[in-house]
Amino acid sequence: MVRYSLVSGAHLELQRRLRFLHAATLVAFLLLFLRLWSLQILEGNRYEALARTNCLRLYVEEGCRGVILDRNGEMLAGNRPSFDVFVNPREISDPKVTSFLLAPLLRMDATELLGRLEEGRRSASEPILVKRDVDQDTMVSLQERRHDLGGVTIRVRPLRFYPHRDFATHLLGYVSEVSPWQLSREENRDFRFGDRIGQGGVEGAYDALLRGVEGGEQVVVDALGRPRRELPRIEPKPGFTMVLTLDSRIQRLAEEAMRGRMGALVAMDPFTGEILALVSKPSYDPNLFISRLRPEQWRALVSNPYHPLQNRVLQAAYPPGSLFKLITAIAALRKGVITPDTTFRCQGSFSLGSYQYACWKKEGHGSVNLKQAIAQSCNVYFYNVALRVGIEELARTAREFGLGESLGLRLCQEAKGLVPTPDWKREAKGEKWYLGNTVQAGIGQGMITATPLQILQMISAIANGGKLFRPLVVKEVRSAEGELVERYVPEVIREIQIPSDVLAAVRKGMWAAVNDKGTGYQARIEGLAVCGKTATAQVVSRPKNGGGAGRLLSDHAWFACFAPEDHPRVAMVVLVEHGGYGGVAAAQVARQVLEGIFSPELRPEGQAKVASTSSLPSSEGRLVR
């Protein structure tokens, strides 16, 4: 009986162990099954792609970047062949010898080149780029030493090229190697070190369309990265062609007129918002960025006190000065606090409490109405009007015309400028708003600022009857074969509710400013009715630091205009930094450009004929003075 119990107990213990073993085995198989299911079902695509990558190599050929054309088909940015030097680290027997022989030919540091080759031997399974865009002499030298330079090859690849150098640079942008910071961003995860990307301007804003699609030779390699078999070639695809609204003829006129000056010039069709010319000075040659800039070259650009990389049309905000008087006039007429015949007497200054606010004409303008006040840019007239209107109405009208807001041009980060109000001053500065602030705002001084593009929008809306168009830079997108892919149409941001007689009164003053011996008389052109407004924006806080201080302390010169008066085809804004009086410096620049645009169409007597469609876009609308 005792023996039976012992046997029975041993049997039960064995059964328990067997059950545990079965359970453990079942769990193990279940875990294995789940892992296989995860690998094959959940992550199958990922590992399939990894496996394909491990056995396939694509010897990349870049797709040609799309060309950029002006509105008439002139090439502004294209491509040229670049001869690039590659080294296959696995085909060189001694990296030190190769570096010693190759570095002098490429004008490179031998130690730097050796480091790249040794790193390539450890990690690369395909040729690595060691020098871009070598010249003809270097190619001849490499050819002469080809027997000593096994594993060194030259590939021909497309390279961006700007045929006109520093022409419309801030509109076009440039192309350069993608930066480490850009590589770290999620949206650039498909880029590799050494890839090229559009930076700023059209190149940056439309990079995804301009950039070609890579192709090249597909090769099956073994575990050591050695080629085993070639697969069908993948043809690279070129990027799309961008047709801009820019008119190269007008752009050349603008570039020439702004030569030797700092500032901005921008012109548009007031009935479509199409940008016809955009100049920011000083500028730079975008071809500098094609081959990697040397550190000293980059430092020279970014530390330049005149900021050549800045797009002054969009990124620089200035006091608008007397240009803002047009807003003050519109706000007052619309509110009904004045009529075109309302007069104020100017004796050279305006008193508000114990403060005196000067007019630019010390002896005064005498009794002036609205037309005369705009034409002569009388400060005292607009001091009085600003107080009647009030800051809230001034600010509201300014914003209606696009001041203080981004206009949605994707070329770069836009400056919004500033339209100050009592609430803004209290929140931003912790200060009370005074009537003196309103007086200053009424003539565009004090805290108010605007970009040249915002002023152009304002002037265009006055010219076209009150429509605020979104600026348009790209006219069409076409395939490399020339087929139309997309056409961009004008977009009205808002229609400003302004009675026609209000705009007519303001335009009369602008006409008189140019054609009736007003402050814009320097822009007068025989046979062409130009409507314009001058401004001189005060500069009050520039440091005096040596020989050039006198010029740097000069005021900024503005001139804004449109022409012809009765059928506006071009609206233009000129800003000359530290140019002094707007009626001279900026008005003369505008005149030079307008004469170039309309000179083929001017008649000895009377009004200008309608400009030809080859030089200017067509538009509709007729305005009367």
Secondary structure, DSSP 8 states (H G I E B T S, - for coil): -HHHHHHHHHHHHHHHHHHHHHHHHHHHHHHHHHHHHIIIIISHHHHHHHHHHHHEEEEEE------EE-TTS-EEEEEEEEEEEEE-GGG-S-HHHHHHHHHHHHT--HHHHHHHHHHHHHH-SS-EEEESS--HHHHHHHHHTGGG-TTEEEEEEEEEE-TTSSSSHHHH-EEEE--HHHHTSGGGTT--TT-EEEESHHHHHTHHHHS-B-EEEEEEE-TT--EEEEEEEE--B---EEEES--HHHHHHHHHHTTT--EEEEEE-TTT-BEEEEEEES---GGGGTS---HHHHHHHHT-TT-TTS-HHHH--B--GGGGHHHHHHHHHHHTS--TT--EEESSEEEETTEEEE-SSTT--EEE-HHHHHHHT-HHHHHHHHHHH-HHHHHHHHHHTTTTS----TTS-----B---HHHHHHHHS----HHHHHHHHTT-TT-BB-HHHHHHHHHHHHHTSEEE--B-EEEEE-TT--EEEE----EEEE----HHHHHHHHHHHHHHHHSS-TTGGG-BTTB--EEEEEEE--------STTHHHHTS-EEEEEEEESSSS--EEEEEEETT---TTTHHHHHHHHHHHHHHGGG--SSSS-----TTTS---------
